[in-house]
Amino acid sequence: MNQWETLYQQAYRRGLQKIADLKGVACAFHSVIDGILRITPAILDTLFANQPHLKVAAKRGAQGEIPQEILSPDDFICGLFYSLSRGAACQRMIRAEATYQ
């Protein structure tokens, strides 16, 4: 255990030094979909009826496919259903403003 503590302390000190050397500010933004919209079966039924390709994306996510980034609504739905089917969080960057909107 002592070896792990030493490795941790070294990494911690190096991390603090790298932060001190930054020439600007680093920040992150976290968004939770439930805070904006409560997704219900009725919403999904309407969504899938109007855009069947999203139902295909939902099936892909539920079957274990996960996008590396969110580049389209299909990627978002795929990632959402990946998370829902596993009961676990999934963090992905939304790269397209239109998709975010």
Salt bridges, closest charged atoms under 4 A:
GLU65 OE2 - ARG60 NE 3.02
GLU69 OE2 - ARG95 NE 2.80
ASP74 OD1 - HIS53 ND1 3.01
